[in-house]
Amino acid sequence: LFRSVLSHGTMECYDLGESRRFYEEFLGMECVQHGRRSMAVRCGMKFHIVCVQIGQNLKPAGVYNHWGVDVESREEVDRCHQKALELKDKYKIRQVQPVVDQHGVYSFYIEDLDHNWWEIQHYDGFQHDDMFEFGDRFSMDDDAGSANLKELSIQNAK
């Protein structure tokens, strides 16, 4: 029907102040509060996330609803993983999953203070472009095999 730009997504938070501290200090994101209960969060490219404070009405996201952050090397993934473990209490990080090689990237997941999931990853190339340049690798008729996805066993922390 129309062609445009995918410009933003949304996520929920308990408290804008605490969340902003995590996004800026830990993830290195740029934040601007553009509403009484919302702020925009970005890191490169022409896409941003609107974070909306909804307090105790927050609905935790699952690990498959995560935000990906690319870093420059495998060593940087390892450094970020170590920092996540060291700073877990300071930034109220709920979970830090192990570093793994999976789906063509070297990465780990963290669950933040608002039950949002982040994948810190290294991909040898520019995944954003490569995914589309590679084109379809499977048919929509292929069995997705979703019952065998190991990430489905990851539960949100309380």
C-alpha positions as CSV (number, residue, x, y, z in Angstrom):
1,L,0.0,0.0,0.0
2,F,2.7,2.5,0.9
3,R,6.5,2.7,1.2
4,S,8.0,4.7,4.0
5,V,10.6,4.4,6.8
6,L,10.4,2.2,9.9
7,S,11.1,5.0,12.3
8,H,10.5,3.8,15.9
9,G,9.3,1.2,18.3
10,T,8.0,1.3,21.8
11,M,8.8,-0.3,25.2
12,E,7.5,0.1,28.6
13,C,9.3,1.1,31.8
14,Y,8.4,1.4,35.5
15,D,10.3,4.7,36.1
16,L,11.8,7.0,33.4
17,G,14.6,8.3,35.6
18,E,16.0,4.8,36.5
19,S,15.5,3.5,33.0
20,R,17.2,6.6,31.5
21,R,20.3,6.0,33.7
22,F,20.5,2.4,32.5
23,Y,20.1,3.4,28.8
24,E,22.6,6.3,28.9
25,E,25.2,5.0,31.4
26,F,25.2,1.3,30.7
27,L,24.1,1.0,27.1
28,G,25.5,4.3,25.9
29,M,22.3,5.4,24.3
30,E,21.1,9.0,23.7
31,C,17.9,9.9,25.5
32,V,15.5,12.9,25.3
33,Q,12.4,13.3,27.4
34,H,9.8,14.5,25.0
35,G,6.7,13.9,27.1
36,R,5.7,13.8,30.8
37,R,5.7,10.0,30.8
38,S,7.9,9.3,27.7
39,M,11.3,9.7,26.3
40,A,13.0,8.8,23.0
41,V,16.1,6.5,23.1
42,R,18.5,6.0,20.2
43,C,21.9,4.6,19.2
44,G,22.9,5.3,15.7
45,M,20.9,4.9,12.5
46,K,17.6,6.7,11.9
47,F,15.4,4.7,14.3
48,H,14.5,5.4,17.9
49,I,12.6,3.7,20.7
50,V,9.9,5.5,22.6
51,C,10.0,4.5,26.2
52,V,6.8,5.0,28.1
53,Q,6.5,5.1,31.9
54,I,3.5,3.1,32.9
55,G,4.5,2.0,36.4
56,Q,3.0,-1.2,37.8
57,N,0.9,-1.8,34.6
58,L,4.1,-2.8,32.8
59,K,3.8,-6.1,30.9
60,P,7.2,-8.0,30.8
61,A,8.6,-8.7,27.4
62,G,9.9,-12.1,26.4
63,V,13.4,-12.7,25.1
64,Y,12.1,-12.9,21.5
65,N,10.9,-9.3,21.9
66,H,14.4,-7.9,22.3
67,W,16.5,-5.0,21.1
68,G,19.8,-5.7,19.4
69,V,22.9,-3.7,20.0
70,D,25.9,-4.3,17.7
71,V,29.4,-4.0,19.0
72,E,32.7,-4.0,17.0
73,S,34.2,-7.3,18.0
74,R,33.9,-10.6,19.9
75,E,36.2,-9.2,22.5
76,E,33.9,-6.2,22.9
77,V,31.0,-8.7,23.5
78,D,33.1,-10.4,26.2
79,R,34.0,-7.0,27.8
80,C,30.3,-6.0,27.8
81,H,29.3,-9.3,29.3
82,Q,31.8,-8.9,32.1
83,K,30.6,-5.3,32.7
84,A,27.0,-6.5,32.8
85,L,27.9,-9.0,35.5
86,E,29.9,-6.5,37.4
87,L,27.3,-3.7,37.2
88,K,24.2,-5.9,37.5
89,D,23.2,-4.6,40.9
90,K,24.0,-0.9,40.2
91,Y,21.7,-0.9,37.1
92,K,19.2,-3.4,38.4
93,I,19.8,-5.8,35.6
94,R,17.6,-8.8,36.2
95,Q,19.5,-11.4,34.2
96,V,22.7,-11.8,32.2
97,Q,22.7,-14.8,30.0
98,P,25.9,-16.6,28.9
99,V,27.7,-15.6,25.8
100,V,27.0,-17.9,22.9
101,D,27.5,-18.3,19.1
102,Q,24.0,-18.4,17.7
103,H,22.1,-17.5,14.5
104,G,25.3,-16.2,12.9
105,V,26.3,-13.8,15.8
106,Y,28.4,-13.9,18.9
107,S,26.1,-12.5,21.7
108,F,24.4,-12.6,25.0
109,Y,21.0,-11.4,26.3
110,I,20.3,-9.2,29.3
111,E,16.9,-8.5,30.9
112,D,16.9,-4.9,32.2
113,L,15.1,-3.4,35.2
114,D,11.9,-3.1,33.2
115,H,11.9,-6.7,31.8
116,N,13.0,-5.5,28.4
117,W,15.5,-7.8,26.7
118,W,18.7,-6.6,25.0
119,E,21.0,-8.7,22.8
120,I,24.6,-7.4,22.8
121,Q,26.2,-8.9,19.7
122,H,29.0,-9.0,17.2
123,Y,28.3,-9.8,13.6
124,D,31.2,-9.9,11.1
125,G,29.6,-7.4,8.6
126,F,26.6,-5.2,8.7
127,Q,23.7,-7.5,9.6
128,H,21.0,-4.9,8.8
129,D,22.0,-4.9,5.1
130,D,23.2,-8.5,4.9
131,M,19.9,-10.0,6.0
132,F,18.1,-8.4,3.0
133,E,20.9,-8.8,0.5
134,F,21.0,-12.6,1.3
135,G,17.3,-12.8,0.6
136,D,14.9,-15.6,1.6
137,R,16.7,-18.7,2.8
138,F,13.6,-20.7,3.7
139,S,10.1,-21.0,2.2
140,M,7.1,-19.9,4.2
141,D,6.0,-23.5,3.8
142,D,9.0,-24.9,5.8
143,D,8.3,-26.1,9.3
144,A,9.6,-23.3,11.7
145,G,10.4,-25.9,14.4
146,S,9.6,-23.3,17.1
147,A,9.0,-26.1,19.6
148,N,12.8,-26.7,19.6
149,L,13.9,-23.1,20.3
150,K,16.2,-23.1,23.3
151,E,15.4,-19.4,24.1
152,L,11.8,-20.4,24.9
153,S,13.1,-21.9,28.2
154,I,14.4,-18.4,29.3
155,Q,11.9,-17.0,31.8
156,N,11.6,-13.4,33.0
157,A,13.1,-12.7,36.4
158,K,10.6,-11.8,39.2
